[in-house]
Amino acid sequence: MPHVLQNVVFPTDRDPDLLPLYVDPETWSVIDEEPVRVSNRAQLGNILGRNSARIVAGRRVSFGTYFNAFPASYWQHWTPVRQVTLTVRTVGPATILVYRSNGSGVRQRIETREVDGAASSDFELVLDQYSDGGFIWFDIVADEKNALFEGAEWTTEQDPTREGKASIGITTYNKPDYCIWTLMNLAEAEDVLELVDRIFLIDQGDKRVDAQPEYAQVAASLGETLQVITQPNLGGSGGFARAMTETLARPESEFVQLLDDDVRLEPESVRRSIVFGRYASVPTIVGAHMFDLLDRPKLHAWAEVVDDEPFMWRAVYQEKLPHDFSVANLRQTPMLHMRLDADYNGWWMCLIPLAIIREVGLALPAFIKWDDAEFCLRAREAGFPTVSMPGVALWHVSWVGKDDSIDWQAYFHARNRIVAGLLHSTAPRGGTLLRHSRRMDLKHLMMMQYYPVELRHKALRDVLSGPGHMRGNLATAMPAARALAAEFPETVVHKDSGVPLRARRGRAVFKRMSTHNLDNPTGMRLRWFTLSTLVAHWLHSPKAANLTHPEVEFGKSDAHWWRLPNFDSALVSAADGSGKNIYTRDRAQYRRKLVESFRLHRRLRREWPQLSAQYRAAAPELTSLRAWQRTFEESR
């Protein structure tokens, strides 16, 4: 009996913005080497169901799209599957054209077939020419009459390497509406539930999911598959570690599928990730891409890596993100056809084989930030790869409208990056990690952002105290960081009240540039700017008039580190647009924190070898099942 690797699907939401991710009934051309849409004939009315659609007479529809093209290169590289069958079911006169691409995105025709009446067309495909990249897809052209597309799937006769089911672990903190939506989607996806053992909902908030009016109905639909577990807020790492713990106790489960709470799910992606995990040649972490929940055609995260210098995460081809599929679809974007290998995948959606957890341990008790990257690096060192899989994705609230580098999360950004470096960096004394960290302090200080610097210094002191602090402050570090904000007036967001806040010199306006082409100083200009600014802020007190009234106003996108230091105070729009923050230069704080930054980073560099040895020796216990079980017991 053939095994279904991938179904052709249409969106569960009747949202026209989603259509380019599933189907491409458009005509494109190329002008100045850029894709240009000549016509757009996408109509929601032609989508008849989850797996069916109308092909209007005389028109061509391509399934060479993000969710419906088959990622042949990933199946060839990571699995032993070499023979795949594409089955397309149609009604009416039509022509089916099957295409492939290579790693450069060059399109090649594989086969053409004319059909009429009720037809089920099989195309036998071989996966042996996709080493560098490439997809396979099909187009349908209706003849003089409308044709119906009644479904398609990609199958193989080859048996999977492993057979077990997956348990889904959703960690939530006061996002009950999102969770209900996810549970409802899963309850309606019978083919997904066939592969799911349990759904563990780890509720760490006081706005309980099981208190929502829709909960009873969805719980009844899912039955014993759904298990809600409540615990204090131990962060993402604590919630996901609990899901790992519960799944390890399930004999029927071979994987745990981690899901964030503030997401919208494509159920077929869950199914695809489990199937791919079953077929992978070795136990493999299967990660999902991330689209923007508030701008749904935009892809924000795909294959991500951690550069050893300066030990920082980024996406491969970061400068190309976000990619807007409503502007250039899969067929028009050669870059998307490359096979991109990842170091890690975010835990917004990530399938982890239990075999990996049993060998390398559970999540690091990091609360949030870097727990996903650290786990995947740990797995890689043990010989287990991470695959960031095309066609496996969800929608998550993106980083647009956020700046968590200056709120309470600054503590976890700083601490967990350094801890991950201590555990996994191969560069002597962390390479340029500490220099980069010190530069972050300098930028914040020059921008009059003293709160994140205070948190970053607390993080460094905790790192220096040894690995025991991570589990010791797992439940308290976040409340302590948030409480500290009360000591820093810059953290107050002044809401619009009808009387506008104004700056003495008005608003500074700058020419708009792309995020990858800014006017920041570089080279010798950068060195001179940094030195002169640090000296000026050390020697000169701010003018009294600028302390009582903000000197200048900046939009958030203009308030860069090379602009704010030129002023004594500034009115800056909050990242989410809800109001404004007032930044005011404080020479005493600046001096004290500048000295402390140099002192802490110098000590960290000096003690790096000893600290690295301590953290690496402690890691097996920090991430052990026994230690997490003890934490859960103590937190009751």
N, C-alpha and C positions, 0 to 999 in steps of 0.2 A: 504494500500500500504506500502510495507516495506521501512524503512528509511536506507540509506547507511551510516554506521558508518566509514568504512574504505575500500578503494580500494587497491588491489594489483597492484603495479606499478613497472616500470623499469625506469632507469635514463633517463632524457631528454638529457643528454650529452653522446656521445659515448666515454666514458672514462673508460678504464679497471680498474683504481683505485677505481671507484665507485661501481663496481659489488658486492664486498663483503657486501655492505650495503643493497643490494636488493635481491640477490639470492646467494645460497651457493651450487654450484655443485662440492663440494670437498669432499675428504675422509680424515678424521681426526683420530688420535689416541692420546693416552696420554702416555708421558714418564716423569717419576719423577714428577707426578702430574701437568704437564704443557701440554697444547694442542700443538700437532705437526701435521702439514699438511702432509699427506702421498702423496696425489696427488692433482693437481689443473687442473680442466677441464673447467674452465670458459672461454668462448669464446664470444666476442661481436657479432660474426656472428649469434649466436643462439638467440639473442634478436631481435625479429621481429617488435616490436612496443612498444608503451607506456604500453600496457597491454597484450602483447602476446610474446610467446617464443617457441623455438623448444627444445624438450626433446630428446636427441640423444638415439638411440636404446641401451638398456642394461645399461643406466646410470640413476643415481638417482640425483634429484635436490631438495634441501630443500629451503623452503620459511621461515624458522626459522631465519630470519635476522632482522637487526635493523628496516628497513622501512616496512617490510611485515609480521612480527609476530604481533599478536593482543595482546595488553597490558591488559589482562583480569583483573589483580589485580586493575588497576586504574579505569576501568569501574565499577568493583564491589564496590570499596571503595567510589568513589566520585559521582556515579550516581545511580538512581533506576533501571537501566537496569539489568535484570537477564536472559533473553532469547535472544540468538544471533544465527543467521543462517549463516553458511559459505557456499557459493555457488561457486563451482569450475567448469569451463567449459573446456572440453578437446576434442580432436579429435584423434582417434587411440587407440590401445591397451596400457593400462597403469594401474598402481596401485596407488591409492591415500591413503596416511597414515596421519591421523590427530593425533597430539601430544599436550600435555600440559606439563607445568613445574610448580613447586612450588617455594616458595621464596628462596629455596636453590639451584635452578637450576636443580633439579632432573627431568629427562624426563620420561613421562609416556604415553603410547599409549592409545588413546581414541577410534579410529575406523579405520578399513581398508576396502577399497572398490575397487574391480576390475571394470574397465570400458573399453568400446570399442566403436568405431564409434564416432558420435557426441554426447557427453554426457554432461548433466548439473547435477552435483551432489550436493545435499543439505545435510548439516550436522547440526543437531540441537544441540546446546550447551547451557549448563546452567552455569551461573556465580555464584557459591556458595561455591567455595573451594579455593579462591585466596586472602584471607585476608592479608597474609604476602607478597604475590608477585606471579609472574607467568605469562607466556604467553601461547597462543594457536597458533599453526602453522600447516602447512601441508607440506609433501614431495610428489613428484611425481616420480614414477619409470617407465620408458618406457620399454616395453617388447621387442620382437624381431624386431620391427619396430620403426621408429621415431614416436613420439607423438607430438601433438601441444597443448600447453597451450594457451587458448584464453580468459583468464581473470578470476578474482575471486573477491568477495567482502564479507564483513561482514555486516550483516543487522539486524535490529530488527523491530518488529511490534509495539513496544511501541512508543508512541508519545513523542516528546521532551518536556522538562519543559517550554521552552521559544522558540519563533519562529522568532525573529527579525534577520536582517542581520547585517553584520559588515562593518564598513568603515575602510579602511587601511590608516594609517598615516605614511608616509616615510619622515624622516628628513634627509636633505643632506646639506653638505658644500663642494662644489668643487669636487664632485664625480659623474659627469654626466654620465660617461660610465657605471658604476655599475647600476645607476638608470634606464638607458635605457634598460639594460639587464633584470632587474627585471620587468619593465613594459611590455616588450615583452613576458616574460614568463607568466605573468598574462593574457595578451591579448589572448594567445593561450590556456588558461585553462578555457574552457567554464563552466565546472562543478564547478570551484571555483567562477567564476564571478556570477553564480546563487545565491551565498550566500553573495555577496559584494554589498553594496549600493554605496559608493563612494571611490575613491582612492585620498587622499589628499597628494600631493607632496609638502612638505614645503622646499622651496629652499632658503637657507640662504647665498649662496656663490655668487661669481662674475663669475664663470664658469657655466653658466646657462644650466640646463637640456633642456629647450625648445629652446636652440640655437643649439642643436646637429642635424646633418643631418638626423638621424633616427627618430627624435621626431615627425615629421609631420605624418609619417606612423603609428606609435604606437598610437598617439593621435587620429587619425581617427578611428583606430580599437576599442579603448576604448570609444570613444564618450564622452557623458556627464558624464560617470563614473569617468573620470580623471579630477581633478581640481588642477592646479598648483598655489601655493600661494607663493609669495616672501616676505621676511622680512629680516631685519638685522640679523647678527649672534647672536642669543641668546642662543647658545649652544644646546645640546641635549634636555635639560629640556624645553627650550623655544620652540624648534621645536615640541616636542611631546605634550607640553601643547597647542600649536596651533592646532594640530591634534585633541586633545581631545575637544577643544572649538568648532571647526567646526563640529565634529561628534555629539556633544550635541544638535546642532541645526537641526539635521536630524531626523525626526520622524520615518523613516524606519530603522534607525540603533539602534541596541541594544548593540553593542560592538564596541570598537575601537581596531584594530589590529596594534600595533606599529611595525615598521620595521626600522632597521638601513640601511644606504645607501651602505656601502662597504660589500655587501653580495651576495651570489648566492643562489637562492631560489629553494626549492622543492615545487612546487605548491600544491601537495597533502597535505603537512604539513599545509598550510594555511586552506585548507578545513577541515582537521581533527580537528584543534584547534577550529574552529568555531562550528563544530558539537558537540565536547565535551563540549564546553561552553554552548551550547543550552541544553544539557542533564544534566549538573551538578545539583545536588540536591539544592544547594544554589548558588547565584552568585559567580563565581570562576575565579580567574586570571589563565589563561592557558599559561604557558611559554614553549618556545622551547629550546631544547638542541643546543649546538654550536659545529660544526665541523670546522676544520682548512681549510680555503680556499686554502692554499698553500700546504697542505698535507692532501688530502681530506678523507682518511679513518680514520683519527684520531679525536676522540671525546675529546674536551677540556673542556666543561662545561656541567654539568647536574645539578641535585638537589643541590641548594646552600642555605646555612644557614648563619645567623649572630650569632656568639657566644657572649653571654652577657659579658663574660670575655675573651679577652679584647675589646669587641665590635668590632669585625673584621669579614669580610666576608670570606667564604671558601666554597669549594664544599664538599659534603659528600664523604668520601673516597678520599680525595684530593690526597693522596699518590698513588692512582691507576691511576691518570690522567697524561697525555693524554692516552686514551685507543685506541690502534691501531687495527681496525677490520680486517685489512689484516693479522694480526698475530694471533688473536684469535677472532672468530666470536661470535655472540650472544649465540649460542648453547654451545660453549666451555668456556663460562665465567659465572660461577654461580653468581658472584656478581651483574651482570646486571639484574638478575631476581628478585631481591628484590624490593619491593615497597619503594621508597625513597621519604620521605616528605620534602618539601622545605619551607624555610622562604621567599624567593624571587626568582625572575627570571630576568636575564638581559634583557634590552629593545632592544637587537638585533632582537628579535621577541617575542612579548608578547601580548596576547589577554586580554583586560580589559572590563568587563561589565560596561555599562554606569551607572547602578544602584550603583556600587561601587563609581564611580567618583562623582555622585550626593551626596552621603553620606559623603565621606571623603575628597573631593576636588581633585584638579588637581596636577600636578607635583610641587615639591618644586623648587623655582627659584635658582637652584644649578649650572646652566650652564652645567657642566658634573660631573660625578662621584657621586655615592651614591643616585642619584635621583630615580633610579629603586628600590634599596633596601629599601630606606626610605618609598617610596609609599607602597610597599608590607607590610612592618611592620605596617604602619598606617592602611592599610586595615585589616591586621590580628587582630589588636586591636579592630576593629569594627566588627569582626566575619566573615571576608571574607578570605578564604584560597587561597594559591597559589599552583598550581600543575605544576611541571616540567614534561612534558608529553613525554614518550618514543614514538618514531615514528613520533614525531613532531620536526623538526630540520632544520637548514640551515647551510651554510658555511660562515664563517666570518673570516676576517683577524685576526689571533690569536696574542697572546702576545709574541710569538717567534719573535725575531728581534726587540723588543721594550723594552724600559725601561722608562716608563713615570713617574717613581718616582723621576727622576732627571732632568726632563725638566719642562716647564711652568705648566704642570698639577700637579706638586707637591703641588701647592697652593690649588687646588680643592680637592686633596686627603686628605690633612690635615684638611682643613676647614669643608668640608662636612661630613667627618666621625665624627668630634666632634659635629657638629650641629645635626646629626642623633642621636648621643649618648645623647645629651641634650634632644632631643625629645622623645627618646624611651628606653634608658637604665633604667633598674630597679635596678641596683647596686648603692649603696650609692656613691655619687660623681663620678659616672661613672666607679666604680670599678678600674680595672687596665688599663683603656683606656689611661689616662694621663701618667701613667708610661711607657706604651708602646710607646706613642707618643714621650716622652722625649728620650727614647732609640733610636728611629729613628733619632732624632737630633744627638745624640752621634755617631751613626754609620756614618752618613754623614760627620760629622766634623772630625772623625778619618780617613775617606777616602779622605779628602781634597776636599769634594764636598760642597762648600760654597753657591752656587746659590740655590739649593733646600732648604737649611736651611733658607736663607733669605726669600724665598717664604713661607715656613712653619711658620716663625715668623710673617710675614704679615698676614697670615691666622688666627693665634691665636689672633693677635691684633684686627682683624675684628670681630672675634667671640665675643671678650670681649666688642666690641662697641655696641652689641645688634643686634636683628634680622632684623632691618631696613636696614642694609647694604646689605643684600642678593639681594633684588630687586633693591637697589640703584646702585650697581656696576655690575648688570647682564650683561650689554653690554660692560663694560670697564675693568673688572677684567682680562680677558684673554689678551687683548692687553697690559695692564700694566705689566702683568707677563712676557710676551714675550719681551717687551722692556727692562726690567730689566736685561735680559741675557747679554746685551752689556757691562755691568759693571763687568762681570765675565769671564776672559779668558778661564777658564776650559770648557765653553760651546762651544767653537770653535771646529768644527770638521775639522781636518787637512786631506784633501783629498790626496789620493795617486797621486803623480804628476810625477812619474818615478824616483824620487830621494827618496829612502825610509828614513822615520824617524827612527832614531836608539836611543836606550838607552845606557848609559855608561856601564851598566853591562849585557846588552843583555836581552833576554826574559826569564822570569821565567816560567818553565813548571812543571805541577803538575799531579799526577796520576788522571785519570778520575774517578769520582764517580757519583753515581746517585744523583739527586736533593734532595732525601730524606735520603741520607746517606753521609753527608759531614764530613769533619775533623775539624769542628769548635770547639773551646773550650766550655766546659760546666761546670756547677757546680763551684767548687772553682777555677779551672783554668780560667773560664770565668771572675769571679770577679777579680782575680789578673791581668788578661790581660787588662781588662777595666780600672782598677785603675792605673796600671803602665803606660798604654798608655796615659791616660788623663793627668797624672802628667808630663810625658816626653814631650808631645806636649806643655804643658804650660811653662815648664822651659827652654827647649832647642830650640834654633833657628836652622833652616835647614842650612846645609853646602852650601857655596856659589857655589861650583861646581855643586851641585844638582839643583840649581835654574836656572842656565844657560843652563843646558842640562839634560833631564830626566834621572833619576837614573836607572830605571828598566822598562821593558815592560811586560804587562800582556795581555793575551787574555781576552775578556769580561767575559767568563765563569769562569775564574780563579781569577778575581779581586774582591775578597770577603773582607768583612769588617775586618776580622782577618788577612789579608795578607797585604793590602795596608798600614796600619798604621806603618809598619816596615820600611818605606822608606820616604825620604823627597820629592820625586817627582816620578811620574809614567806616562808612556805612555800606555794608555788603549784603546783597540779597541772599536769603537762605536757599540752599540747593533745591528745596521742594517748592519754592516760590511763596511760602506761607507768610513771609515777613522779612525782617532784616536783622542782621547782627551788627553790633557796634564794636569795632576793634580799636583799642586805644593803646598806644605805646606806654609801657611801664619799664623805665630804665632799671629799677631795682630788681624786678623779676627777670628781666632780660639778662642782666649781669649774673645773677645767681644761677639761672638755668643754663646759661652758656658755659660757665665754669663746670657745673655738674655734668653736662653732656660730655665734655672732654674728659672729665675724670672717670665717668662710668665706662665710656667706650675704651679708654686706655686700659682700664682694669680688665674689661672683657677680653680685649686682645691679649693681654698678658696671661690671663688664666684660661684662655680658650682650650689648649690641649687637655688640661686637667678637667675642665667642665665637660668637654666632649666625651672624655672617658667615663665620667660620672653618669651623664645622661644615657650614653649607650649601654652602660651596665644596668641602669635602672629601667630601660625601655621594656624588656620582657615582662617585668612585674607591673609597670604602669599600664600596659595594654592587655594584661592577662584577664581571662574570664573570671578567675577567682577574685581579683582586685575589684572588678566592676560589680560582681555580685555583692561583695561586701559594701560597696558604695550605695547600691540600690537598697540594701537592707538597712543601712544606717540612715538613709534619707527618708525613710517612711515616717 
